[in-house]
Amino acid sequence: MSWIDDQRPDDAMAGAFEAIGPEPVVTIGAALFRDAMCRLGAAVHVVTTAGPGGKTGFTATAVCSVSDAPPTLLVCLNRRSQGGPILRENKVFCVNTLGADAEAIADVFAGRTGAYTAERFAIGQWSTMKTGAPVLASAVVAFDCRVLEIKAVASHNVIFGAVEDIRLGPAGPALVYHDRAYKRV
């Protein structure tokens, strides 16, 4: 028997649509926070979208599983990002988790090379799955998602996506960002 067997079906949704937060608090400075966060290793992903709003992608480490019932994940994107309005209009995205040898792709989609949106897709082999968002052939794993909700939190949008399809890529080491540098895991 698992813990979920003891729950009523409506328990899973309790709190799903209510926002609970603390009273205003005093936080540490942004620079100290960034210095601390760089010490947390995180997988490197390229998040892509395509549709009526156009095609774009960005490099992200702020990607997280939310639930497996139904399969849902979240991606955080700075609200100043040029890709935000495109993703919002398209209502689909794909999280492409990069292999250890994909630093060049990470840099292109992070905007470090000066390549514009359309030029970014010149690197790597791309296809699509159910949603039509671009999927990188060499991705360790690709999560094809439809936007469920977008929440503004501080300087970022938190984008929740229902996972409509998954493609497991080639096995091997993944790319991680830690202490402001790429590393292989």
CYANA upper distance limits for C-alpha pairs under 8 A (distance plus 0.5 A):
  1 MET  CA      5 ASP  CA      6.90
  2 SER  CA      6 ASP  CA      8.04
  3 TRP  CA      7 GLN  CA      7.86
  7 GLN  CA     11 ASP  CA      6.56
  7 GLN  CA     12 ALA  CA      8.11
  8 ARG  CA     12 ALA  CA      8.13
  9 PRO  CA     13 MET  CA      8.48
 10 ASP  CA     14 ALA  CA      7.05
 15 GLY  CA     19 ALA  CA      8.31
 28 ILE  CA     32 LEU  CA      7.49
 28 ILE  CA     33 PHE  CA      7.39
 29 GLY  CA     33 PHE  CA      6.84
 30 ALA  CA     34 ARG  CA      6.64
 31 ALA  CA     35 ASP  CA      6.71
 32 LEU  CA     36 ALA  CA      6.66
 33 PHE  CA     37 MET  CA      6.57
 34 ARG  CA     38 CYS  CA      6.63
 35 ASP  CA     39 ARG  CA      7.64
 36 ALA  CA     40 LEU  CA      8.03
 38 CYS  CA    178 HIS  CA      6.36
 38 CYS  CA    179 ASP  CA      5.31
 38 CYS  CA    180 ARG  CA      6.46
 39 ARG  CA    178 HIS  CA      6.32
 39 ARG  CA    179 ASP  CA      5.57
 40 LEU  CA    178 HIS  CA      6.65
 40 LEU  CA    179 ASP  CA      8.02
 41 GLY  CA    176 VAL  CA      6.75
 41 GLY  CA    177 TYR  CA      6.08
 41 GLY  CA    178 HIS  CA      4.87
 41 GLY  CA    179 ASP  CA      7.97
 42 ALA  CA     61 THR  CA      6.25
 42 ALA  CA     62 ALA  CA      8.33
 42 ALA  CA    176 VAL  CA      5.80
 42 ALA  CA    177 TYR  CA      5.91
 42 ALA  CA    178 HIS  CA      7.15
 43 ALA  CA     61 THR  CA      6.35
 43 ALA  CA     97 THR  CA      7.60
 43 ALA  CA     98 LEU  CA      8.20
 43 ALA  CA    174 ALA  CA      7.76
 43 ALA  CA    175 LEU  CA      6.52
 43 ALA  CA    176 VAL  CA      4.91
 43 ALA  CA    177 TYR  CA      6.87
 44 VAL  CA     59 THR  CA      7.55
 44 VAL  CA     60 ALA  CA      6.60
 44 VAL  CA     61 THR  CA      5.59
 44 VAL  CA     97 THR  CA      6.60
 44 VAL  CA     98 LEU  CA      6.36
 44 VAL  CA    106 ALA  CA      7.87
 44 VAL  CA    175 LEU  CA      6.23
 44 VAL  CA    176 VAL  CA      5.91
 44 VAL  CA    177 TYR  CA      6.82
 45 HIS  CA     59 THR  CA      6.17
 45 HIS  CA     60 ALA  CA      5.74
 45 HIS  CA     61 THR  CA      6.62
 45 HIS  CA     63 VAL  CA      8.41
 45 HIS  CA     95 VAL  CA      6.75
 45 HIS  CA     96 ASN  CA      5.78
 45 HIS  CA     97 THR  CA      4.84
 45 HIS  CA     98 LEU  CA      6.03
 45 HIS  CA    106 ALA  CA      7.97
 46 VAL  CA     57 GLY  CA      6.99
 46 VAL  CA     58 PHE  CA      6.02
 46 VAL  CA     59 THR  CA      4.97
 46 VAL  CA     60 ALA  CA      6.61
 46 VAL  CA     95 VAL  CA      6.53
 46 VAL  CA     96 ASN  CA      5.60
 46 VAL  CA     97 THR  CA      7.05
 46 VAL  CA     98 LEU  CA      7.66
 46 VAL  CA    106 ALA  CA      7.25
 46 VAL  CA    109 PHE  CA      7.32
 47 VAL  CA     57 GLY  CA      5.82
 47 VAL  CA     58 PHE  CA      5.91
 47 VAL  CA     59 THR  CA      6.76
 47 VAL  CA     60 ALA  CA      7.34
 47 VAL  CA     93 PHE  CA      7.06
 47 VAL  CA     94 CYS  CA      5.99
 47 VAL  CA     95 VAL  CA      5.06
 47 VAL  CA     96 ASN  CA      6.52
 48 THR  CA     55 LYS  CA      8.01
 48 THR  CA     56 THR  CA      6.27
 48 THR  CA     57 GLY  CA      4.54
 48 THR  CA     58 PHE  CA      7.14
 48 THR  CA     93 PHE  CA      5.89
 48 THR  CA     94 CYS  CA      5.73
 48 THR  CA     95 VAL  CA      7.22
 48 THR  CA     96 ASN  CA      8.26
 48 THR  CA    133 ALA  CA      6.58
 48 THR  CA    134 PRO  CA      6.29
 48 THR  CA    135 VAL  CA      8.08
 49 THR  CA     54 GLY  CA      8.34
 49 THR  CA     55 LYS  CA      6.10
 49 THR  CA     56 THR  CA      6.11
 49 THR  CA     57 GLY  CA      6.74
 49 THR  CA     86 ILE  CA      8.15
 49 THR  CA     87 LEU  CA      6.39
 49 THR  CA     90 ASN  CA      7.42
 49 THR  CA     92 VAL  CA      6.48
 49 THR  CA     93 PHE  CA      5.01
 49 THR  CA     94 CYS  CA      6.97
 49 THR  CA    132 GLY  CA      8.31
 49 THR  CA    133 ALA  CA      5.10
 49 THR  CA    134 PRO  CA      6.79
 50 ALA  CA     54 GLY  CA      5.98
 50 ALA  CA     55 LYS  CA      4.64
 50 ALA  CA     56 THR  CA      7.12
 50 ALA  CA     87 LEU  CA      8.13
 50 ALA  CA     90 ASN  CA      6.79
 50 ALA  CA     92 VAL  CA      7.81
 50 ALA  CA     93 PHE  CA      7.96
 50 ALA  CA    132 GLY  CA      6.92
 50 ALA  CA    133 ALA  CA      5.42
 50 ALA  CA    134 PRO  CA      7.26
 51 GLY  CA     55 LYS  CA      7.05
 51 GLY  CA     89 GLU  CA      8.38
 51 GLY  CA     90 ASN  CA      5.44
 51 GLY  CA     92 VAL  CA      8.43
 51 GLY  CA    132 GLY  CA      7.76
 51 GLY  CA    133 ALA  CA      8.02
 52 PRO  CA     89 GLU  CA      7.44
 52 PRO  CA     90 ASN  CA      6.32
 53 GLY  CA     85 PRO  CA      8.30
 53 GLY  CA     86 ILE  CA      5.36
 53 GLY  CA     87 LEU  CA      7.79
 53 GLY  CA     89 GLU  CA      5.88
 53 GLY  CA     90 ASN  CA      6.03
 54 GLY  CA     86 ILE  CA      6.73
 54 GLY  CA     90 ASN  CA      8.10
 55 LYS  CA     86 ILE  CA      7.85
 55 LYS  CA    117 THR  CA      7.81
 55 LYS  CA    118 ALA  CA      7.70
 56 THR  CA     83 GLY  CA      6.64
 56 THR  CA     86 ILE  CA      7.82
 56 THR  CA     87 LEU  CA      8.43
 56 THR  CA    117 THR  CA      5.92
 56 THR  CA    118 ALA  CA      7.58
 57 GLY  CA     83 GLY  CA      7.29
 57 GLY  CA    109 PHE  CA      6.68
 57 GLY  CA    117 THR  CA      7.64
 57 GLY  CA    120 ARG  CA      8.38
 58 PHE  CA     83 GLY  CA      7.86
 58 PHE  CA    109 PHE  CA      5.23
 58 PHE  CA    110 ALA  CA      6.18
 58 PHE  CA    111 GLY  CA      8.40
 59 THR  CA    106 ALA  CA      6.32
 59 THR  CA    107 ASP  CA      8.20
 59 THR  CA    109 PHE  CA      5.73
 59 THR  CA    110 ALA  CA      5.40
 60 ALA  CA     75 VAL  CA      8.25
 60 ALA  CA     76 CYS  CA      8.17
 60 ALA  CA     77 LEU  CA      8.24
 60 ALA  CA    110 ALA  CA      8.48
 61 THR  CA    177 TYR  CA      8.08
 62 ALA  CA     75 VAL  CA      6.31
 62 ALA  CA     76 CYS  CA      5.94
 62 ALA  CA     77 LEU  CA      8.49
 63 VAL  CA     73 LEU  CA      7.73
 63 VAL  CA     74 LEU  CA      6.13
 63 VAL  CA     75 VAL  CA      5.04
 63 VAL  CA     76 CYS  CA      7.15
 64 CYS  CA     73 LEU  CA      6.09
 64 CYS  CA     74 LEU  CA      5.84
 64 CYS  CA     75 VAL  CA      7.20
 65 SER  CA     72 THR  CA      6.88
 65 SER  CA     73 LEU  CA      4.87
 65 SER  CA     74 LEU  CA      6.95
 66 VAL  CA     71 PRO  CA      8.12
 66 VAL  CA     72 THR  CA      5.83
 66 VAL  CA     73 LEU  CA      5.32
 66 VAL  CA     74 LEU  CA      7.05
 67 SER  CA     71 PRO  CA      5.92
 67 SER  CA     72 THR  CA      5.67
 67 SER  CA     73 LEU  CA      7.42
 68 ASP  CA     72 THR  CA      6.80
 70 PRO  CA    162 ALA  CA      7.80
 71 PRO  CA    162 ALA  CA      6.53
 71 PRO  CA    163 VAL  CA      6.02
 72 THR  CA    160 PHE  CA      7.38
 72 THR  CA    161 GLY  CA      6.03
 72 THR  CA    162 ALA  CA      5.09
 72 THR  CA    163 VAL  CA      6.13
 73 LEU  CA    160 PHE  CA      6.32
 73 LEU  CA    161 GLY  CA      5.96
 73 LEU  CA    162 ALA  CA      7.26
 73 LEU  CA    163 VAL  CA      7.72
 74 LEU  CA    158 VAL  CA      7.00
 74 LEU  CA    159 ILE  CA      5.87
 74 LEU  CA    160 PHE  CA      4.93
 74 LEU  CA    161 GLY  CA      6.57
 75 VAL  CA    158 VAL  CA      6.31
 75 VAL  CA    159 ILE  CA      5.68
 75 VAL  CA    160 PHE  CA      7.18
 76 CYS  CA    156 HIS  CA      6.72
 76 CYS  CA    157 ASN  CA      6.18
 76 CYS  CA    158 VAL  CA      5.07
 76 CYS  CA    159 ILE  CA      6.67
 77 LEU  CA     81 SER  CA      7.53
 77 LEU  CA     84 GLY  CA      7.65
 77 LEU  CA    156 HIS  CA      5.80
 77 LEU  CA    157 ASN  CA      5.81
 77 LEU  CA    158 VAL  CA      7.10
 77 LEU  CA    159 ILE  CA      8.18
 78 ASN  CA     84 GLY  CA      8.35
 78 ASN  CA    155 SER  CA      6.45
 78 ASN  CA    156 HIS  CA      4.66
 78 ASN  CA    157 ASN  CA      6.69
 79 ARG  CA     84 GLY  CA      7.04
 79 ARG  CA    155 SER  CA      6.61
 79 ARG  CA    156 HIS  CA      5.47
 79 ARG  CA    157 ASN  CA      6.32
 80 ARG  CA     84 GLY  CA      8.12
 82 GLN  CA     86 ILE  CA      8.10
 83 GLY  CA     87 LEU  CA      6.65
 84 GLY  CA     88 ARG  CA      6.63
 85 PRO  CA     89 GLU  CA      6.68
 86 ILE  CA     90 ASN  CA      6.64
 87 LEU  CA     91 LYS  CA      6.39
 87 LEU  CA     92 VAL  CA      7.16
 87 LEU  CA     93 PHE  CA      7.50
 88 ARG  CA     92 VAL  CA      8.49
 91 LYS  CA    146 ARG  CA      6.46
 91 LYS  CA    147 VAL  CA      5.50
 92 VAL  CA    131 THR  CA      6.71
 92 VAL  CA    132 GLY  CA      8.28
 92 VAL  CA    133 ALA  CA      6.96
 92 VAL  CA    144 ASP  CA      8.31
 92 VAL  CA    145 CYS  CA      6.19
 92 VAL  CA    146 ARG  CA      4.86
 92 VAL  CA    147 VAL  CA      5.98
 92 VAL  CA    161 GLY  CA      8.38
 93 PHE  CA    131 THR  CA      8.04
 93 PHE  CA    133 ALA  CA      5.93
 93 PHE  CA    134 PRO  CA      8.45
 93 PHE  CA    144 ASP  CA      6.76
 93 PHE  CA    145 CYS  CA      5.78
 93 PHE  CA    146 ARG  CA      6.88
 93 PHE  CA    147 VAL  CA      7.84
 93 PHE  CA    161 GLY  CA      8.38
 94 CYS  CA    133 ALA  CA      6.18
 94 CYS  CA    134 PRO  CA      7.15
 94 CYS  CA    135 VAL  CA      7.05
 94 CYS  CA    142 ALA  CA      7.01
 94 CYS  CA    143 PHE  CA      5.90
 94 CYS  CA    144 ASP  CA      4.94
 94 CYS  CA    145 CYS  CA      6.24
 95 VAL  CA    142 ALA  CA      6.02
 95 VAL  CA    143 PHE  CA      5.57
 95 VAL  CA    144 ASP  CA      7.18
 95 VAL  CA    145 CYS  CA      8.38
 96 ASN  CA    135 VAL  CA      7.09
 96 ASN  CA    136 LEU  CA      6.83
 96 ASN  CA    139 ALA  CA      5.99
 96 ASN  CA    140 VAL  CA      7.90
 96 ASN  CA    141 VAL  CA      6.64
 96 ASN  CA    142 ALA  CA      5.02
 96 ASN  CA    143 PHE  CA      7.16
 97 THR  CA    139 ALA  CA      5.83
 97 THR  CA    140 VAL  CA      5.96
 97 THR  CA    141 VAL  CA      5.96
 97 THR  CA    142 ALA  CA      6.78
 97 THR  CA    174 ALA  CA      8.24
 98 LEU  CA    102 ALA  CA      6.44
 98 LEU  CA    106 ALA  CA      8.28
 98 LEU  CA    138 SER  CA      7.96
 98 LEU  CA    139 ALA  CA      5.55
 98 LEU  CA    140 VAL  CA      6.33
 98 LEU  CA    141 VAL  CA      8.34
 98 LEU  CA    174 ALA  CA      6.57
 98 LEU  CA    175 LEU  CA      6.19
 99 GLY  CA    138 SER  CA      7.60
 99 GLY  CA    139 ALA  CA      6.57
 99 GLY  CA    140 VAL  CA      6.09
 99 GLY  CA    172 GLY  CA      7.63
 99 GLY  CA    173 PRO  CA      6.48
 99 GLY  CA    174 ALA  CA      4.63
 99 GLY  CA    175 LEU  CA      5.68
100 ALA  CA    172 GLY  CA      8.38
100 ALA  CA    173 PRO  CA      5.85
100 ALA  CA    174 ALA  CA      4.86
100 ALA  CA    175 LEU  CA      4.55
100 ALA  CA    176 VAL  CA      8.11
100 ALA  CA    183 LYS  CA      7.86
100 ALA  CA    184 ARG  CA      5.65
100 ALA  CA    185 VAL  CA      7.69
101 ASP  CA    174 ALA  CA      8.44
101 ASP  CA    175 LEU  CA      7.68
102 ALA  CA    106 ALA  CA      6.87
102 ALA  CA    175 LEU  CA      7.59
103 GLU  CA    107 ASP  CA      6.65
103 GLU  CA    175 LEU  CA      8.00
103 GLU  CA    182 TYR  CA      7.71
104 ALA  CA    108 VAL  CA      6.70
105 ILE  CA    109 PHE  CA      6.76
105 ILE  CA    123 ILE  CA      7.19
105 ILE  CA    124 GLY  CA      7.89
106 ALA  CA    110 ALA  CA      6.51
107 ASP  CA    111 GLY  CA      6.87
107 ASP  CA    112 ARG  CA      5.77
107 ASP  CA    113 THR  CA      7.08
108 VAL  CA    112 ARG  CA      6.36
108 VAL  CA    113 THR  CA      5.94
108 VAL  CA    114 GLY  CA      8.03
108 VAL  CA    115 ALA  CA      6.96
108 VAL  CA    120 ARG  CA      6.55
109 PHE  CA    120 ARG  CA      6.77
111 GLY  CA    115 ALA  CA      7.04
111 GLY  CA    116 TYR  CA      8.26
115 ALA  CA    119 GLU  CA      6.09
115 ALA  CA    120 ARG  CA      6.33
116 TYR  CA    120 ARG  CA      6.71
117 THR  CA    121 PHE  CA      8.02
118 ALA  CA    122 ALA  CA      8.20
121 PHE  CA    126 TRP  CA      8.04
124 GLY  CA    136 LEU  CA      7.24
124 GLY  CA    137 ALA  CA      7.94
124 GLY  CA    138 SER  CA      8.13
125 GLN  CA    136 LEU  CA      6.41
125 GLN  CA    137 ALA  CA      5.99
125 GLN  CA    138 SER  CA      7.94
126 TRP  CA    134 PRO  CA      6.52
126 TRP  CA    135 VAL  CA      5.90
126 TRP  CA    136 LEU  CA      5.30
126 TRP  CA    137 ALA  CA      6.35
127 SER  CA    134 PRO  CA      6.19
127 SER  CA    135 VAL  CA      5.70
127 SER  CA    136 LEU  CA      7.21
127 SER  CA    137 ALA  CA      7.59
128 THR  CA    132 GLY  CA      5.57
128 THR  CA    133 ALA  CA      6.25
128 THR  CA    134 PRO  CA      5.52
128 THR  CA    135 VAL  CA      5.74
129 MET  CA    133 ALA  CA      7.55
129 MET  CA    134 PRO  CA      8.28
129 MET  CA    135 VAL  CA      7.63
129 MET  CA    144 ASP  CA      7.35
129 MET  CA    165 ASP  CA      7.69
130 LYS  CA    144 ASP  CA      7.56
130 LYS  CA    164 GLU  CA      7.55
130 LYS  CA    165 ASP  CA      7.16
131 THR  CA    144 ASP  CA      7.04
131 THR  CA    145 CYS  CA      7.40
131 THR  CA    146 ARG  CA      7.47
131 THR  CA    164 GLU  CA      8.21
133 ALA  CA    144 ASP  CA      7.65
135 VAL  CA    139 ALA  CA      8.33
135 VAL  CA    142 ALA  CA      7.15
136 LEU  CA    142 ALA  CA      8.08
137 ALA  CA    169 GLY  CA      7.72
138 SER  CA    169 GLY  CA      6.86
138 SER  CA    170 PRO  CA      7.30
139 ALA  CA    168 LEU  CA      8.43
139 ALA  CA    169 GLY  CA      6.05
139 ALA  CA    170 PRO  CA      7.83
140 VAL  CA    168 LEU  CA      6.85
140 VAL  CA    169 GLY  CA      5.00
140 VAL  CA    170 PRO  CA      6.28
140 VAL  CA    171 ALA  CA      7.06
140 VAL  CA    172 GLY  CA      8.07
140 VAL  CA    174 ALA  CA      7.47
141 VAL  CA    166 ILE  CA      7.68
141 VAL  CA    167 ARG  CA      6.24
141 VAL  CA    168 LEU  CA      5.06
141 VAL  CA    169 GLY  CA      5.61
142 ALA  CA    166 ILE  CA      6.09
142 ALA  CA    167 ARG  CA      5.67
142 ALA  CA    168 LEU  CA      7.07
142 ALA  CA    169 GLY  CA      7.97
143 PHE  CA    163 VAL  CA      6.70
143 PHE  CA    164 GLU  CA      8.21
143 PHE  CA    165 ASP  CA      6.68
143 PHE  CA    166 ILE  CA      5.29
143 PHE  CA    167 ARG  CA      7.35
144 ASP  CA    163 VAL  CA      6.20
144 ASP  CA    164 GLU  CA      6.20
144 ASP  CA    165 ASP  CA      5.54
144 ASP  CA    166 ILE  CA      6.50
145 CYS  CA    161 GLY  CA      5.72
145 CYS  CA    162 ALA  CA      5.71
145 CYS  CA    163 VAL  CA      4.92
145 CYS  CA    164 GLU  CA      5.94
145 CYS  CA    165 ASP  CA      7.63
146 ARG  CA    161 GLY  CA      5.69
146 ARG  CA    162 ALA  CA      5.78
146 ARG  CA    163 VAL  CA      7.20
146 ARG  CA    164 GLU  CA      7.42
147 VAL  CA    159 ILE  CA      7.39
147 VAL  CA    160 PHE  CA      6.41
147 VAL  CA    161 GLY  CA      4.90
147 VAL  CA    162 ALA  CA      6.93
148 LEU  CA    159 ILE  CA      8.19
148 LEU  CA    160 PHE  CA      5.98
148 LEU  CA    161 GLY  CA      5.70
148 LEU  CA    162 ALA  CA      6.79
149 GLU  CA    159 ILE  CA      6.54
149 GLU  CA    160 PHE  CA      5.74
149 GLU  CA    161 GLY  CA      7.68
150 ILE  CA    157 ASN  CA      6.79
150 ILE  CA    158 VAL  CA      6.11
150 ILE  CA    159 ILE  CA      5.01
150 ILE  CA    160 PHE  CA      6.70
151 LYS  CA    157 ASN  CA      5.97
151 LYS  CA    158 VAL  CA      5.61
151 LYS  CA    159 ILE  CA      7.04
152 ALA  CA    156 HIS  CA      6.52
152 ALA  CA    157 ASN  CA      4.96
152 ALA  CA    158 VAL  CA      6.79
153 VAL  CA    157 ASN  CA      6.40
153 VAL  CA    158 VAL  CA      7.32
173 PRO  CA    184 ARG  CA      6.68
173 PRO  CA    185 VAL  CA      5.69
174 ALA  CA    184 ARG  CA      6.33
174 ALA  CA    185 VAL  CA      5.80
175 LEU  CA    182 TYR  CA      7.09
175 LEU  CA    183 LYS  CA      6.40
175 LEU  CA    184 ARG  CA      5.59
175 LEU  CA    185 VAL  CA      6.92
176 VAL  CA    182 TYR  CA      6.13
176 VAL  CA    183 LYS  CA      5.60
176 VAL  CA    184 ARG  CA      6.55
176 VAL  CA    185 VAL  CA      7.20
177 TYR  CA    181 ALA  CA      6.05
177 TYR  CA    182 TYR  CA      5.10
177 TYR  CA    183 LYS  CA      6.57
178 HIS  CA    182 TYR  CA      6.89
178 HIS  CA    183 LYS  CA      7.37
